[in-house]
Amino acid sequence: MKHLVAFILTMFFLTTSFAQNGAKKKLEFDKTKPSYEVEATCGNCMYKMEGKGCNLAIKFKGKNYFVDGTNIDDHGDAHDKEGFCNAIKKAKVQGSIVGDRFLVTYFELIKIE
């Protein structure tokens, strides 16, 4: 019986210690940094970029970049008729190019009226 209790407690602590932190870093606008108006869409579906699955991408200064710092599903259903896999949208972003990707520190879709 002691071994069973020890096993259960060990498994509980291992499970909780390796659990992922579900808190996402909030992307906040920084008045001291430049912002850019870009096209945003699914890089795989709309820009025909190579990669697995559907991934958020932007067109920045004439070149396509996959985005890090926010996810395609953070902005609605990508496969909806107006989602990123079916439409190119305008977005206001802040961030920088890191390697061959764009690391966003702020991302906001621009609503077209």
N, C-alpha and C positions, 0 to 999 in steps of 0.2 A: 504494500500500500504506500509506503514511504517513497518508493521508487516512482510510482505512478504520479504522486503529487509533485515530486521533484521534476519529473519529465514535463508535466503540464506547465509548471511555473517557468521552466527553462524555455519551452516553446513560446509561451506568452511574451516573455521578455525579448526573445529573439525576433519575434514577429513585430512587436512594437518598435524595436530599435532600428529595424530595417524598413519600416513603413515610410513612404514618401511624404514629404511635406506638401499638402495640397494648396497652400497659400501661394498665389501668384503675385509677382511684383507688379504693382500698379504703374502703368505708363503715364507719366505726368508731363505736361507741357512746361518747358523751361524758357522763360522770357529772355534769358541771356544767350541762348543758342539759336542758330538759324533754323527756320522750318522750310519745308519744300512741299510743293503741290506735285503729286506724282500720280501715275496710273497704278492701280492695284488689282490683281486678279490671281487666278490659279496659274502658276508658272507652267505646270505640266499640261493642263487642258487648253489654255488660251495662248500662251507664249511658246508652246512646244519645246520647253526646256526639258532636259533629261533629268530624271529622278523617279523615285518610287512613290506612288500614291499622289495625292493632291497636296500641293504646298503653296503657301502664299508667296507671291513675288511682286516686285514693283519695277516700273521702268523709271530709272533715275539717270538723268543726264544722257538720255538716249541708249542706255544699256539696261538689260534685264538682270535683276538680282533676286535670288531667294532671300526671304526675310527671316531673321532671328529676333527674338524678343516678344513676338506675338505669333499666334497660330491662326491658320485659316478658319478654324472652327470657333475662334473667339469672336467672330463677327457675323454670326448667323450660319444658316445651313448652306454650305458651299455648293450643294447640288440642287438647291431651289432654282426656279427659273430665273431669278434675279441674283443668284448666288455667284460667288467668285468663279466657279467652274463654267458658268454660262454668260458672264458679263464682265466687262472691264469697268472698274469704278475709279472715281477720283478720291484721293486721300491726302491728308496733311500729315507729314511725318517729320520727325527729328531723329537724327542718328548719324551713323557713319559706316563707310565701307570697311569691312574687316575681311581680308582675304578676298574671296569672290562672293561674299554675302553682305547683305545690308543689315546691320545691327540697329534696330529701332529702340529709341528711348521714349518715343511718343508716336502714337498711330491713331488717327481719327478719320473715319469716313466722312466725306463731304456730301451732304444731301443736295441733290439736284431738284430744284423746284419746278 
